[in-house]
Amino acid sequence: MAAWATTTLALYGAGGAALATSLFKLRRRLELSQAKHRSLAGHSRMARRLATLVPFYEYDEAHFFCADAAPADVAQCRRAGFERLSALYKTRFAETIRRTAEAADIISDLQFTGAYRVPFQFSRYTRKHLPSGAFMQSTEGVTITDLDGNRFYDLTGSYGVNVLGYDFYKDAIERGAARVRALGPVLGPYHPVVLENVKLLKEISGLDEISFHMSGTEAVMQAVRLARYHTRRSHLVRFCGAYHGWWGDVQPGIGNPVPAHETYTLKDMSADTLRVLRTRRDIACVLVNPLQALHPNASAPSDSALLDSGRRAHFDKDAYTAWLKKLRAVCTERNIVLIFDEVFVGFRVARGGAQEYFGVRADLVTYGKTLGGGLPIGVVCGRHELMKRFRDDRPADICFARGSFNSHPYVMGAMNEFLLHLQSPAGHAIYQDLDSTWNLRADRLNAQLRAEDLPVEVANLSSIWTVCYTRPSRYNWMLQYYLRAEGLALSWVGTGRLIFSLNYTEADFEAAAERFIAAAKAMQRDGWWWRHPELTDKSIKRAILKETIARRLFA
Ligand SMILES: Cc1ncc(COP(=O)(O)O)c(C=O)c1O
């Protein structure tokens, strides 16, 4: 009897323990779900699955100009404007377009960026009639010149690399190359300039050690690998919408054919996320791209996703600083490695990057882009104990990271020129009143846009800008073509990201702003922002959903 009772008790005990474990796991799972942003960007797996279901369809000429059910006279006005632009592109950019067409079948990247400049329903027709040139011949000051001799104000910022102005980098590359020429492209042994660079980077980052890589993507890979190695935990946390390069683990959603099983994509600026960080034991690191402060939880804005006027952006420095401080505290409390990915914002918002700008210190920081002085680069700076790639007591347990071109002498030479410039009085002067300069410029442009009753406004994080639209429309992406016609060069993501180099003078900026307004006025005149009480962002979304379903079911 006693044995039976003991067995029963043991069974109850085991059952109770199993139930408690299941409930505990369920609770953690629920907390994780709560910490996901409700958008598709917050649900990577679902986004990937849905992406495979979206069928291709496009508007023929009859629908292209009235996809929003605009009346015939408005459609005709749009068509006339479009044809005028098309004629202008074909004559003004003739040689640039001819060379681009010649390269298009051979350069895969060109096919991709060409196809994704605008929403896919409009893409082929637009490509045919408003082809975008991919070649340029020269730069000077803040301008860039195409093969036909057209000078554009550069708003591409070369993906953010161009912080100090192209002329600076041309000189940096030349001077840097001259310094290392005697050694040449020797890899493995270091040129002495490396020693100067690491000392300067140590001082700027406030961190102990440095490793060099070939791109921002690689630097992020290495930072995350180090965090996993030292914490012996599996998962990285990234925030919804944040870009960290094209490595699979940091790109768990659309764009990566393989699921990223050891990545949590969580809500930015959310207490739910802090709860997950506080309770889960498998989190190695939190990856922060401070550029997200401009549009928390949203992906990098691109005109190909500009289906309506739902794009929103607003930078609240105080709120984001408070968030980073909370993150810092929870990471410290839980021994989670806090990584700032400053590949984009580093050296652009402050000399000491986002750490200085927001007054929060990270455990590891990645830099890239402009730091190479115009040449390709990725850098990890970190605390000594996190940067170590082997264990003294376990000689076979290492964290491998090498790369043929790491510390390339020519890159190190150009980097040195960049870092020395930052040390100089001129380098320090760059960051003086930087934010107020760019905030005032954005405010001024917005005031002018409002005064002209144009449904466009800009939002900015210092010199990084994005264009938002204030009236529901399916055609906002057309603005990029009007801007080009006015002599403003944009990257392939269009009006989603305008990047100014810091050598824009007031006169340069005024000239660019005038062109911006002229472009928006022309677009308004051509009827693309036709308004109607029934045309709302919601009705646009509904119409697109209907078209997609119809295509899927009946085509
Ligand atoms: C924040 C951030 N991290 C990483 C990368 C990737 O850098 P790269 O293009 O040099 O690989 C980028 C590129 O835009 C970036 O903005």
The ligand as a MOL file (V3000), in Angstrom:
LIG
                    3D

  0  0  0     0  0            999 V3000
M  V30 BEGIN CTAB
M  V30 COUNTS 16 16 0 0 0
M  V30 BEGIN ATOM
M  V30 1 C 23.2440 49.5800 -40.5530 0
M  V30 2 C 23.8990 48.8010 -41.6530 0
M  V30 3 N 24.5470 47.6720 -41.3450 0
M  V30 4 C 25.1720 46.9420 -42.2770 0
M  V30 5 C 25.1550 47.3220 -43.6020 0
M  V30 6 C 25.8470 46.5020 -44.6350 0
M  V30 7 O 27.0080 47.1400 -45.0570 0
M  V30 8 P 27.6590 46.7430 -46.4530 0
M  V30 9 O 26.7360 47.2120 -47.5140 0
M  V30 10 O 28.9910 47.4460 -46.4490 0
M  V30 11 O 27.8090 45.2560 -46.4450 0
M  V30 12 C 24.4850 48.4950 -43.9740 0
M  V30 13 C 24.4260 48.9130 -45.3690 0
M  V30 14 O 23.6840 49.7690 -45.7780 0
M  V30 15 C 23.8360 49.2520 -42.9640 0
M  V30 16 O 23.1670 50.3770 -43.2620 0
M  V30 END ATOM
M  V30 BEGIN BOND
M  V30 1 1 1 2
M  V30 2 1 2 3
M  V30 3 2 2 15
M  V30 4 2 3 4
M  V30 5 1 4 5
M  V30 6 1 5 6
M  V30 7 2 5 12
M  V30 8 1 6 7
M  V30 9 1 7 8
M  V30 10 2 8 9
M  V30 11 1 8 10
M  V30 12 1 8 11
M  V30 13 1 12 13
M  V30 14 1 12 15
M  V30 15 2 13 14
M  V30 16 1 15 16
M  V30 END BOND
M  V30 END CTAB
M  END
